[in-house]
Amino acid sequence: MAQRQNERSFAVAKLGSVAILNIRRLVLSDREVAWTPITSHLFAVQSFPEAASNIRLQAADVLDHMILSVPKLINNMDETLQSRVQTQIIEVLRRQAAPDLATQTSTDLEVRKLGFETLFKILENNGHSFIAGWKLILDVLRTACKASANEAHSDPGATPKPHLNYDSGTKGKGTSKSGNKPSKLSILVRNSFPSLQLICTDFLTALTLEELRQCISVLAEFAQQTDDINIALTSGGLLWQVS
């Protein structure tokens, strides 16, 4: 069992190496030539419930390394190409971050967490150069709050939890469910919220009016979620600042 837990896929590793070495070619070519087949295969591996957790996480890591290597390649290219490529990398992240309504295992959550972390790195390093994809980015961040209603799917035998229960004796940060046990979905809220904070502090001027409305709507969802109360309160403060 220990050997299986540590196993890695040679094929996934080689696919990632080839993709990174040819990333410029992948980006400049029509997406259906190589980009879509490669990203779709990696997405299929990381989503396959019968695969070992290590291999699923390896596929997610390879995919995220591919995505992270793209933005710096297109900074000096024409705006049409920049817009197309920026949109297609965020579309891939949206697939990775989207909740699976049928299951929410710890591996599923870790895969989604990696997607949110990658999005933050992209915004932190290259957000100033984004001319497209803001609507998709906000859609990606919204998925962190959408999962709460589906948490029960991950454990069919679990009894429903109360919506919110404050206990003066509860200790620890980010706990919002009954007792002092944090929701397992709070990891998604915590890893997605820094990107939303960054948008609200550094990139508001890059948003159109429609995107600004969407940003306020996503802030409201973070303020209403009960998986991390500290972030809910911070979101409320950001709503005031944006307003």
Secondary structure, 3 states (H helix, E strand, C coil): CHHHHHCCCHHHHHHHHHHHHCHHHHHHCCCCCCHHHHHHHHHHHHHCCCCCHHHHHHHHHHHHHHHHCCHHHCCCCCHHHHHHHHHHHHHHHHHHHCCCCCCCCHHHHHHHHHHHHHHHHHHHHHHHHCCCCHHHHHHHHHHHHHHHHHHHHHCCCCCCCCCCCCCCCCCCCCCCCCCCCCCCCHHHHHHHHHHHHHHHHHCHHHCCHHHHHHHHHHHHHHHHCCCCHHHHHHHHHHHHHHC
